[in-house]
Amino acid sequence: MGESALALQAAPVRGEMLSPPAASRGALVALEATLADMLGDPGSASYKGSAAAWTVPADISPAVIYRNRGYRPLWVTDEGRFTPQGALLIDRLADSRMDALDPAAYRIDRIRAVMAQGDAIGTSAAELLLSAALVRYSADLWGREDLDIGVLRRAASAENFNSFIDGLAPADPAYRRLRDALVKYEAIVMVGGWETIREGETLRSGASDSRVLALRRRLAFSGDLPEGADTESTDFDGELEGAVKRFQARHGLTVDGAVGARTLGVLNVPAEVRAAQLAENLRLQRKPESRFGDRAIVVNVAAYELVMYDGGKEVLRSRTIVGQPDWQTPRLASELKWLEINPTWSVPRNIAIKEIMPKLRRDGTEYLDERGFRLFDAQSRELDKETVDLTSIEGDSLPFILRQDPGPRNPLGNVKFMFPNDEAIYLHDTPSRRSFGRTNRALSHGCVRVEAAAKLAMFLLKEEGWTQADYDKVLNSGRTYRVPLHNPMPVHIVTRTAWVDADNSVQFRNDPYIQGKSLQVALN
């Protein structure tokens, strides 16, 4: 942050300046007249069409706001200086990279250059360029294409300009935490980043190795090793093991406290790559579609995790299994409108052709009987499986629909959660629990398996007046039962590869569907 902004921290910057003394009124009148001329006001006494070939920035239309102010400037004085508000705004724009924005977009060098001309034309040009920069900055902070000229009016009436500028960015705590993390990692980059730890044998508790020195310094940089901890010892002690475990947890690795090849690869991802990852996710965080509201289910594909919010608070967190790279879980937004207890499974055509038909040709109807499959035609009429010649079905031909009854072998488990979408994607339970313990859980055919499906179901059912006993009774009946939700739950499936938890732990993950990027190499 620049010196002028730091100087303003001691006292709030008020929105409007006091009236100038009479001696400077003449200069102010000339400045106002020049502004009117530049804005193309034919009513201005000095109107010439365009002062000194100046043209107002094409992407804003501030003329009405300035006309209503009598063309009094917001950011400059008649003495050719920036007001305290103008100086603070310039410093904030110069620091906009901390919001993952490009300071060059706000033409700060150009503003300073025209201001340095020292005449009314240059001062007025700086005024209008700075207004244009504020309008663009405000839109960029919210990921908007449309420009809100009203931000100039609000800036003019702000009682505390420091607070006004702070309030331009999203107030979402998740956004603020992510921005703070970006500032921290950019500072690490500025001092040269962290050193690379040499390859070698797995480092674990009890070892003594010269590479432990580099490991200690690396973990101290990222805050995994507590402040004040020993960074000079070559011994791998319990404190260092705890730091390694914290690092592994933050990066979605197996938390074993040992530094093998995989953990070492993630440790050696450069600081500038992590800063870029934070910046990319900060940009995603401010997009309109990333504002999930106070009540929503959010599935983060990169984290293999579902989080449910109610009243703005987290009420459920669950591990998930998402689609394989060849069967990707799509990003989408919808509303969960009903759930099914003891669901049947209508096998998608491509899964039936590629995975089930070869087994049917091999095992015949015994395969159907063992797994509770039945055959239906396009009108949902059940077919007699004994009359279907399974061996004659070749290639991509599939003259029936395969449907699996509820039961312990049904891959949807006890409950599925339905929401309209074009990809036939839904959330569901699963009878197979072991895979939730894996670090890479891109294993499904696109739908999302939820480890805590029963808890998710009960949360939704309680809103419908159900008790646990009601749910258990229907579940034990074995019959398929659909429950419409009178208050549909918003569902968002997203990919976020960096975020900051409420305890300020900075989390990094890989997008399971992207290969080859430098930050992906360590895990893929």
C-alpha positions in Angstrom: 0.0 0.0 0.0 1.3 3.5 -0.9 2.5 6.1 1.7 -0.6 8.3 1.2 -3.0 5.5 2.0 -0.9 4.6 5.1 -1.1 8.1 6.3 -4.8 8.1 6.1 -5.1 5.1 8.4 -4.9 7.4 11.4 -8.2 9.1 10.7 -11.2 8.4 8.5 -11.3 10.1 5.1 -14.5 12.0 4.8 -16.4 12.0 1.6 -16.8 15.7 0.8 -14.3 18.6 1.1 -15.1 21.8 2.9 -15.9 24.8 0.8 -12.6 26.4 -0.5 -11.6 29.9 0.7 -12.6 32.8 -1.5 -9.0 33.3 -2.8 -9.1 29.9 -4.5 -12.7 30.1 -5.7 -11.6 31.5 -9.1 -9.3 28.5 -9.8 -12.0 26.1 -8.7 -14.5 27.8 -11.1 -12.0 27.3 -13.9 -11.6 23.7 -13.0 -15.3 23.1 -12.9 -15.7 24.8 -16.3 -13.0 22.6 -17.8 -14.7 19.5 -16.4 -18.0 20.7 -17.9 -16.3 21.2 -21.3 -14.7 17.8 -21.2 -18.0 16.1 -20.4 -19.5 17.8 -23.5 -22.0 20.1 -21.8 -23.2 22.6 -24.4 -24.5 24.7 -21.5 -21.0 25.3 -20.2 -19.6 28.8 -20.8 -16.3 27.4 -22.1 -17.8 24.6 -24.1 -15.7 23.9 -27.3 -16.9 20.4 -28.2 -13.8 18.7 -26.7 -11.1 20.4 -24.7 -7.7 19.8 -26.1 -8.9 16.8 -28.1 -9.9 15.1 -24.8 -12.6 12.5 -25.0 -14.5 11.1 -22.0 -13.8 7.4 -21.4 -16.2 5.5 -23.6 -17.3 2.9 -21.0 -18.7 5.3 -18.5 -21.2 8.2 -18.6 -20.6 10.4 -15.6 -21.9 13.6 -17.1 -25.3 13.6 -15.2 -23.6 13.0 -11.8 -21.1 15.8 -12.4 -23.8 18.1 -13.7 -25.8 17.5 -10.5 -22.7 18.3 -8.5 -22.2 21.6 -10.3 -19.0 20.0 -11.8 -17.3 20.0 -8.5 -14.4 17.4 -8.7 -14.3 14.4 -6.4 -10.6 13.5 -6.6 -8.5 16.6 -7.4 -8.1 20.1 -6.1 -7.9 23.4 -8.0 -4.2 23.5 -6.8 -3.4 20.4 -9.0 -3.2 17.9 -6.1 -5.2 14.8 -5.3 -7.7 15.1 -2.5 -7.2 12.6 0.4 -9.9 10.5 -1.1 -8.2 10.6 -4.5 -4.9 9.6 -3.0 -6.4 6.7 -1.1 -8.3 5.5 -4.2 -5.1 5.5 -6.3 -3.3 3.5 -3.6 -6.1 1.0 -3.5 -6.1 0.7 -7.3 -2.3 0.2 -7.3 -2.8 -2.7 -4.7 -5.7 -4.3 -6.7 -3.5 -7.3 -7.5 -4.4 -8.4 -3.9 -7.9 -8.9 -5.2 -6.5 -10.8 -8.2 -7.1 -7.8 -10.4 -4.7 -6.1 -12.8 -3.7 -2.6 -11.7 -2.8 -1.7 -15.2 -6.5 -1.8 -16.1 -7.1 1.3 -14.1 -4.5 3.5 -15.9 -2.8 4.8 -12.8 0.4 5.8 -14.6 -1.8 7.8 -17.1 -3.7 9.5 -14.3 -0.4 10.6 -12.6 1.0 11.7 -16.0 -1.9 14.0 -16.9 -2.0 15.3 -13.3 1.6 16.3 -13.6 0.7 18.7 -16.5 -0.2 21.2 -13.8 -3.0 22.9 -15.8 -6.8 22.7 -15.6 -6.9 20.3 -18.6 -4.6 17.8 -17.0 -6.2 18.1 -13.6 -9.7 17.6 -15.1 -8.4 14.6 -17.2 -7.0 13.0 -14.0 -10.4 13.6 -12.3 -12.4 11.8 -15.0 -9.9 9.0 -15.5 -10.0 8.3 -11.7 -13.8 8.3 -11.8 -13.7 5.8 -14.7 -11.2 3.7 -12.8 -13.4 3.6 -9.7 -16.5 2.5 -11.8 -14.4 -0.3 -13.4 -12.8 -1.3 -10.1 -16.2 -1.6 -8.4 -17.6 -3.8 -11.3 -14.4 -6.0 -11.4 -14.6 -6.7 -7.6 -18.0 -8.3 -8.2 -17.2 -10.0 -11.5 -19.7 -7.9 -13.4 -19.5 -6.7 -17.0 -22.1 -4.0 -16.4 -20.9 -0.7 -14.9 -22.6 1.0 -12.0 -22.1 4.8 -12.4 -24.0 5.3 -9.1 -20.8 4.3 -7.3 -19.6 7.8 -8.0 -22.6 9.3 -6.2 -22.1 6.9 -3.3 -18.4 7.8 -3.1 -19.2 11.5 -3.0 -21.6 11.1 0.0 -19.5 8.5 1.9 -18.9 9.7 5.5 -15.9 7.5 5.9 -14.1 6.9 2.6 -11.8 4.2 4.0 -14.8 2.1 4.9 -16.5 2.9 1.6 -13.5 1.5 -0.4 -13.3 -1.5 1.9 -17.0 -2.1 1.3 -16.7 -2.3 -2.4 -15.4 -5.9 -2.3 -17.7 -8.8 -1.4 -18.3 -9.0 2.3 -18.5 -12.8 2.1 -16.1 -14.2 4.8 -14.9 -16.9 2.5 -13.8 -14.3 0.0 -12.1 -12.2 2.6 -10.2 -15.1 3.9 -9.1 -16.1 0.4 -7.9 -12.6 -0.3 -5.9 -12.5 3.0 -4.3 -15.8 2.0 -3.4 -14.3 -1.4 -1.7 -11.4 0.3 0.3 -13.8 2.5 1.4 -15.9 -0.4 2.3 -12.9 -2.6 4.5 -11.7 0.2 6.2 -15.1 0.2 6.8 -14.8 -3.5 8.2 -11.3 -3.1 11.0 -12.6 -0.8 11.9 -15.4 -3.2 9.5 -18.2 -2.2 10.5 -21.3 -0.4 13.4 -23.6 -1.2 13.1 -26.9 -3.0 13.7 -30.0 -0.8 16.0 -32.5 -2.4 14.7 -35.9 -3.3 15.8 -38.9 -1.3 14.5 -41.6 1.0 11.2 -41.0 2.9 11.6 -38.7 5.8 9.7 -39.7 8.9 9.7 -39.3 12.7 13.0 -40.4 14.3 15.1 -39.7 11.2 18.1 -37.4 11.2 18.9 -36.0 7.8 20.3 -32.7 6.4 17.1 -32.4 4.3 15.1 -32.0 7.5 16.5 -28.4 7.7 14.9 -27.5 4.4 11.7 -29.3 5.4 11.5 -27.2 8.6 12.1 -23.9 6.8 9.5 -24.9 4.1 6.8 -25.7 6.7 7.6 -22.6 8.7 7.1 -20.5 5.6 3.6 -21.9 5.1 2.7 -21.7 8.8 2.4 -25.5 9.2 5.3 -25.4 11.6 4.3 -23.0 14.5 5.9 -19.7 14.9 9.0 -19.9 17.1 9.5 -23.6 16.4 13.0 -24.9 15.8 14.1 -24.4 12.2 17.8 -25.4 12.7 17.5 -29.0 13.9 18.2 -31.9 11.5 16.1 -34.3 13.7 12.6 -35.3 12.6 10.8 -35.0 15.9 7.2 -35.1 17.0 6.6 -31.4 16.4 7.8 -31.7 12.8 5.6 -34.8 12.3 2.6 -32.8 13.4 3.5 -30.0 11.0 3.8 -32.5 8.1 0.4 -33.9 9.0 -1.1 -30.4 9.0 0.4 -29.8 5.6 -0.9 -33.1 4.2 -4.4 -32.4 5.5 -4.4 -29.0 3.8 -3.5 -30.6 0.5 -5.7 -33.6 0.5 -2.9 -36.0 1.0 -2.8 -39.2 3.1 -2.2 -37.9 6.6 0.6 -40.1 7.8 3.3 -37.6 8.9 5.9 -39.1 6.5 7.5 -37.2 3.6 7.5 -39.7 0.8 7.6 -38.9 -3.0 4.0 -37.7 -3.2 4.2 -35.3 -0.2 7.6 -34.1 -1.3 6.2 -33.3 -4.8 3.5 -31.2 -3.3 5.9 -29.5 -0.9 8.0 -28.5 -3.9 5.2 -26.8 -5.8 6.6 -23.2 -6.1 5.1 -20.4 -4.1 4.3 -18.4 -7.2 2.2 -21.4 -8.5 0.2 -21.5 -5.2 -0.3 -17.7 -5.3 -1.6 -18.0 -8.9 -3.9 -20.8 -7.7 -5.3 -18.5 -4.9 -5.7 -15.7 -7.4 -7.6 -17.9 -9.9 -10.0 -19.1 -7.2 -10.5 -15.6 -5.8 -11.6 -14.5 -9.3 -14.0 -17.5 -9.3 -15.3 -16.6 -5.8 -16.6 -13.2 -6.8 -18.5 -14.4 -9.9 -22.3 -14.2 -9.4 -22.7 -18.0 -9.7 -20.4 -18.4 -6.7 -22.8 -16.7 -4.3 -24.6 -19.6 -2.9 -26.7 -17.8 -0.4 -27.4 -18.8 3.2 -29.0 -22.1 2.3 -27.4 -24.5 -0.2 -25.7 -27.8 -0.8 -22.3 -27.2 -2.4 -20.3 -30.1 -3.9 -16.6 -29.3 -4.6 -15.4 -31.7 -7.2 -11.7 -30.9 -6.5 -12.1 -31.5 -2.7 -14.3 -34.7 -3.1 -16.6 -33.0 -0.5 -20.1 -31.9 0.1 -21.0 -29.1 2.5 -24.5 -28.0 3.4 -25.3 -24.6 4.7 -28.4 -23.5 6.5 -28.9 -20.0 7.8 -25.4 -19.1 6.6 -23.9 -21.8 8.8 -22.3 -25.1 7.9 -24.6 -27.9 9.1 -23.1 -30.9 7.3 -19.8 -31.9 5.8 -19.3 -35.2 3.9 -16.8 -36.9 1.8 -18.0 -37.7 -1.7 -17.0 -39.7 -4.8 -17.2 -37.9 -8.1 -16.9 -38.9 -11.7 -13.9 -40.4 -13.3 -12.0 -38.3 -15.9 -13.8 -40.2 -18.6 -17.2 -39.8 -16.8 -16.8 -36.3 -15.5 -19.2 -34.8 -12.9 -20.4 -31.6 -14.6 -20.5 -28.1 -12.9 -24.0 -27.0 -12.5 -26.6 -25.2 -10.4 -30.1 -26.5 -9.7 -32.5 -27.2 -6.9 -33.0 -30.4 -5.0 -36.7 -31.0 -5.3 -37.3 -34.6 -4.2 -35.5 -37.6 -2.7 -36.2 -41.3 -3.1 -35.9 -43.8 -0.3 -35.1 -47.3 -1.5 -34.5 -46.1 -5.0 -34.4 -48.3 -8.1 -31.6 -47.8 -10.6 -32.4 -47.4 -14.2 -29.0 -48.2 -15.8 -27.8 -45.5 -18.2 -27.6 -46.8 -21.7 -23.8 -46.2 -22.1 -23.1 -48.1 -18.8 -25.4 -50.9 -19.7 -23.7 -51.3 -23.1 -20.1 -51.1 -22.0 -20.2 -52.8 -18.6 -23.3 -54.9 -18.1 -24.1 -56.4 -21.5 -20.8 -58.3 -21.7 -21.6 -60.0 -18.4 -25.2 -60.7 -19.5 -24.0 -62.4 -22.6 -21.6 -64.5 -20.5 -23.8 -65.4 -17.5 -27.3 -65.1 -19.0 -30.3 -64.5 -16.8 -28.5 -65.7 -13.7 -26.7 -62.4 -13.7 -30.0 -60.6 -13.6 -31.4 -62.7 -10.8 -28.4 -62.4 -8.6 -28.4 -58.6 -8.8 -32.1 -57.9 -8.8 -32.2 -56.6 -12.4 -35.4 -56.5 -14.4 -36.1 -55.7 -18.1 -38.5 -53.0 -19.4 -39.5 -51.7 -22.8 -39.7 -48.1 -23.8 -43.2 -47.8 -22.4 -42.0 -49.1 -19.0 -43.7 -52.5 -19.5 -41.8 -55.3 -17.9 -40.4 -57.9 -20.2 -40.1 -61.6 -19.6 -36.3 -62.0 -19.4 -36.6 -65.7 -20.4 -38.0 -64.7 -23.8 -35.1 -62.3 -24.6 -32.2 -63.8 -26.5 -29.3 -62.0 -24.8 -26.7 -63.7 -27.0 -28.1 -62.1 -30.1 -27.7 -58.5 -28.9 -24.6 -57.1 -30.4 -22.6 -53.8 -30.5 -24.5 -50.7 -29.3 -27.9 -52.3 -29.6 -30.0 -52.4 -26.5 -33.6 -53.3 -27.0 -34.7 -52.9 -23.3 -34.1 -50.8 -20.2 -32.3 -52.4 -17.3 -33.7 -51.6 -13.9 -32.3 -52.8 -10.6 -34.6 -53.2 -7.6 -33.8 -51.7 -4.2 -31.5 -53.8 -2.1 -27.9 -54.3 -0.8 -26.4 -54.6 -4.3 -28.1 -51.5 -5.7 -25.3 -48.9 -6.3 -27.6 -46.1 -5.2 -27.8 -47.4 -1.7 -30.7 -46.4 0.5 -31.5 -42.9 -0.8 -31.0 -40.7 -3.8 -31.4 -36.9 -4.1 -32.9 -35.5 -7.4 -32.6 -32.1 -9.0 -33.4 -31.0 -12.6 -30.4 -30.9 -14.9 -29.5 -31.8 -18.5 -26.8 -34.3 -17.5 -29.0 -36.8 -15.6 -26.8 -36.2 -12.5 -27.9 -36.7 -8.9 -26.5 -37.3 -5.4 -26.9 -40.7 -3.9 -26.0 -43.1 -1.1 -23.8 -46.2 -1.8 -23.4 -49.7 -0.2 -19.7 -49.5 -0.9 -18.0 -47.5 1.8 -14.3 -48.4 1.5 -13.6 -46.0 -1.4 -14.4 -43.0 0.8 -11.0 -43.6 2.5 -9.1 -42.9 -0.7 -7.4 -39.6 -1.4 -8.3 -39.7 -5.1 -12.1 -40.2 -5.3 -12.8 -39.6 -8.9 -14.3 -43.0 -9.3 -17.9 -42.8 -10.3 -19.8 -42.6 -13.7 -20.6 -38.9 -13.1 -23.2 -38.9 -10.3 -22.0 -38.0 -6.8 -21.9 -40.6 -4.0 -22.3 -39.1 -0.6 -20.8 -40.8 2.5 -23.2 -39.0 4.9 -26.3 -39.6 2.7 -28.4 -40.7 5.6 -27.7 -37.5 7.6 -28.4 -35.4 4.5 -31.7 -37.2 4.0 -32.8 -36.7 7.6 -31.9 -33.0 7.5 -34.2 -32.6 4.5 -36.9 -34.9 5.8 -37.1 -33.1 9.2 -38.1 -29.9 7.3 -41.0 -32.0 5.9 -42.1 -33.1 9.4 -40.5 -36.5 9.3 -38.8 -38.2 12.3 -36.0 -40.7 12.3 -38.6 -43.4 13.1 -40.6 -42.4 10.0 -37.5 -42.7 7.8 -36.5 -46.1 9.3 -40.0 -47.5 8.8 -40.0 -46.6 5.1 -36.4 -47.8 4.7 -37.1 -51.2 6.3 -40.2 -51.7 4.1 -38.0 -52.1 1.1 -40.5 -50.2 -1.1 -39.4 -47.2 -3.2 -40.9 -44.0 -1.7 -40.6 -40.5 -3.2 -40.6 -37.5 -0.9 -41.2 -34.1 -2.7 -39.6 -31.1 -0.9 -41.9 -28.1 -0.3 -38.8 -26.0 0.2 -36.3 -27.1 -2.5 -32.7 -26.9 -1.5 -30.3 -25.1 -3.9 -27.5 -27.4 -5.2 -24.2 -26.2 -6.7 -21.6 -28.5 -8.1 -18.3 -26.5 -8.5 -14.6 -26.9 -8.8 -12.6 -24.9 -6.3 -8.9 -25.8 -6.0 -8.1 -23.3 -3.2 -10.0 -21.9 -0.3 -9.5 -21.0 3.3 -11.5 -22.7 6.1 -13.1 -20.8 9.0 -10.0 -21.7 11.1 -7.8 -19.9 8.5 -6.2 -23.0 7.2 -5.3 -22.5 3.5 -6.5 -25.5 1.5 -5.2 -26.6 -1.9 -6.5 -29.3 -4.2 -6.1 -30.4 -7.8 -8.8 -30.4 -10.4 -9.1 -34.2 -11.1 -10.0 -33.5 -14.7 -7.0 -31.3 -15.7 -3.7 -32.8 -16.5 -0.3 -31.2 -17.3 -0.5 -27.8 -15.5 2.5 -27.2 -13.2 0.3 -27.2 -10.1 -1.3 -30.5 -11.1 1.9 -32.4 -11.6 2.5 -33.3 -8.0 -0.8 -35.2 -7.5 -1.6 -36.5 -10.9 
